[in-house]
């Protein structure tokens, strides 16, 4: 008989004893010593602790060793996959950064490509030329004064006639 069959029979005998034990005791009367000869109880006492439980214990130990060894192999497999994934991702990141840097270098070359076409002497002269920023020439100032509306007043002296209009200047 196998362990599975012995375990099933032990469970069936225990269930039978649980359901029919009280009725069996009532039929025996005051003598409880005869209860020890019940076939279900005898099977449980004889086979339970010695045969079935020891068999289950050794079987569970064997299964536990199998699970531990398979979990160790699964752990090793996970470590290999982690290393492979890390290597692949690292290579992909390096390739991506390389492509980005290549695009930046190409863009930089396009920005300064005009300096390759213009003669070097012209570039040097333009770089050293002084720039006047914000200074207006006198001609621009004169044009601005002519186009701007001005208030005029006639200047008169007692002995001279009025000859021209002059802008009113406020002195502080």
HUBEL-V382469 format. One record per residue. PSI is psi in radians with two decimals (999 if undefined). Layout:
PSI  PSI
This chain:
2.44  2.98  -0.64  -0.79  -0.75  -0.70  -0.72  -0.71  -0.67  -0.73  -0.68  -0.73  -0.69  -0.68  -0.72  -0.73  -0.66  -0.72  -0.62  -0.01  -0.72  -0.74  -0.64  -0.69  -0.65  -0.60  -0.44  -0.54  -2.55  -0.23  1.81  -0.31  -0.50  -0.33  -0.49  -0.25  0.15  2.27  -0.60  -0.78  -0.68  -0.68  -0.75  -0.80  -0.68  -0.81  -0.43  -1.19  -0.58  -0.87  -1.01  -0.84  -0.68  -0.68  -0.77  -0.70  -0.82  -0.65  -0.76  -0.63  -0.75  -0.79  -0.64  -0.71  -0.66  -0.76  -0.72  -0.76  -0.67  -0.56  -0.56  -0.72  -0.63  -0.66  -0.75  -0.70  -0.72  -0.68  -0.70  -0.78  -0.68  -0.76  -0.74  -0.77  -0.74  -0.73  -0.76  -0.78  -0.66  -0.78  -0.69  -0.72  -0.71  -0.75  -0.71  -0.79  -0.66  -0.77  -0.73  -0.76  -0.61  -0.70  -0.67  -0.74  -0.69  -0.73  -0.72  -0.71  -0.70  -0.61  -0.71  0.14  -0.56  -0.55  -0.35  -0.47  -0.68  2.42  2.56  -0.67  -0.71  -0.71  -0.76  -0.74  -0.70  -0.56  -0.57  -0.11  2.41  2.40  2.42  1.83  2.30  -0.20  2.29  2.53  2.89  -0.55  -0.74  -0.64  -0.67  -0.73  -0.65  -0.69  -0.61  -0.61  -0.32  2.45  2.38  2.68  2.31  2.65  2.66  2.28  2.24  2.52  2.76  -0.59  -0.16  2.55  2.86  2.18  -0.60  2.89  2.44  2.60  2.56  2.20  2.29  2.16  2.43  999
